[in-house]
Amino acid sequence: MVLLRVKGGFYMTKPHNILVAREYTDGNGEVKTEWLRVGVAFPNKKDGFNCELPAGIGLTGKFVILPRIDRAEDDGPTDE
Protein backbone atom coordinates (compact mmCIF):
# COMPACT_ATOMS: atom_id res chain seq x y z
CA MET A 1 0.00 0.00 0.00
CA VAL A 2 1.06 3.57 -0.67
CA LEU A 3 -0.05 6.70 1.16
CA LEU A 4 -1.24 9.34 -1.29
CA ARG A 5 -1.43 12.91 -0.04
CA VAL A 6 -4.64 14.74 -0.97
CA LYS A 7 -6.42 17.81 0.35
CA GLY A 8 -7.34 17.18 3.95
CA GLY A 9 -4.93 14.30 4.56
CA PHE A 10 -3.78 11.00 3.13
CA TYR A 11 -5.43 7.87 1.79
CA MET A 12 -4.15 4.39 1.02
CA THR A 13 -3.84 3.30 -2.58
CA LYS A 14 -2.67 0.06 -4.15
CA PRO A 15 0.05 0.09 -6.79
CA HIS A 16 -0.84 -0.97 -10.35
CA ASN A 17 1.11 -3.31 -12.62
CA ILE A 18 2.50 -2.16 -15.97
CA LEU A 19 2.11 -5.04 -18.43
CA VAL A 20 3.18 -5.65 -22.01
CA ALA A 21 1.79 -8.35 -24.29
CA ARG A 22 3.97 -10.91 -26.04
CA GLU A 23 2.43 -13.21 -28.63
CA TYR A 24 3.84 -16.70 -29.05
CA THR A 25 2.92 -19.97 -30.72
CA ASP A 26 2.36 -22.92 -28.39
CA GLY A 27 3.29 -26.54 -29.12
CA ASN A 28 -0.03 -27.10 -30.94
CA GLY A 29 0.55 -24.20 -33.33
CA GLU A 30 -1.98 -21.97 -31.54
CA VAL A 31 -1.09 -18.28 -31.19
CA LYS A 32 -1.42 -17.14 -27.57
CA THR A 33 -0.68 -13.99 -25.60
CA GLU A 34 1.53 -13.83 -22.52
CA TRP A 35 1.40 -10.77 -20.26
CA LEU A 36 4.72 -9.68 -18.77
CA ARG A 37 4.93 -7.35 -15.78
CA VAL A 38 7.58 -4.75 -16.56
CA GLY A 39 6.98 -2.13 -13.89
CA VAL A 40 4.68 -0.55 -11.36
CA ALA A 41 2.44 2.55 -11.41
CA PHE A 42 1.11 4.55 -8.48
CA PRO A 43 -1.92 6.85 -8.76
CA ASN A 44 -1.01 10.47 -8.03
CA LYS A 45 -3.05 13.41 -6.77
CA LYS A 46 -3.53 14.83 -10.30
CA ASP A 47 -5.52 11.76 -11.47
CA GLY A 48 -2.48 10.42 -13.31
CA PHE A 49 0.16 7.80 -12.55
CA ASN A 50 3.77 7.86 -11.44
CA CYS A 51 5.45 4.93 -13.20
CA GLU A 52 8.59 3.04 -12.25
CA LEU A 53 10.46 0.81 -14.69
CA PRO A 54 13.71 -1.01 -13.93
CA ALA A 55 16.88 0.07 -15.74
CA GLY A 56 17.22 -1.56 -19.15
CA ILE A 57 13.50 -1.89 -19.87
CA GLY A 58 12.62 -0.30 -23.18
CA LEU A 59 8.93 0.12 -23.96
CA THR A 60 7.72 0.40 -27.50
CA GLY A 61 4.21 -0.15 -28.74
CA LYS A 62 1.34 -0.66 -26.31
CA PHE A 63 1.34 -1.30 -22.60
CA VAL A 64 -1.44 -1.70 -20.04
CA ILE A 65 -1.74 -0.38 -16.47
CA LEU A 66 -4.04 -2.48 -14.27
CA PRO A 67 -4.71 -2.63 -10.53
CA ARG A 68 -2.92 -5.47 -8.79
CA ILE A 69 -5.11 -8.41 -7.86
CA ASP A 70 -4.54 -11.76 -6.19
CA ARG A 71 -2.40 -13.93 -8.48
CA ALA A 72 -4.95 -16.77 -8.24
CA GLU A 73 -7.50 -14.49 -9.94
CA ASP A 74 -5.09 -12.84 -12.42
CA ASP A 75 -5.56 -14.00 -16.02
CA GLY A 76 -4.17 -10.77 -17.48
CA PRO A 77 -6.03 -8.11 -19.44
CA THR A 78 -8.52 -9.01 -22.15
CA ASP A 79 -8.91 -7.59 -25.63
CA GLU A 80 -12.54 -6.58 -24.95
Helices and strands as residue ranges (DSSP letters): E 2-6, E 9-13, E 16-25, E 31-43, E 49-52, E 64-67, G 71-73
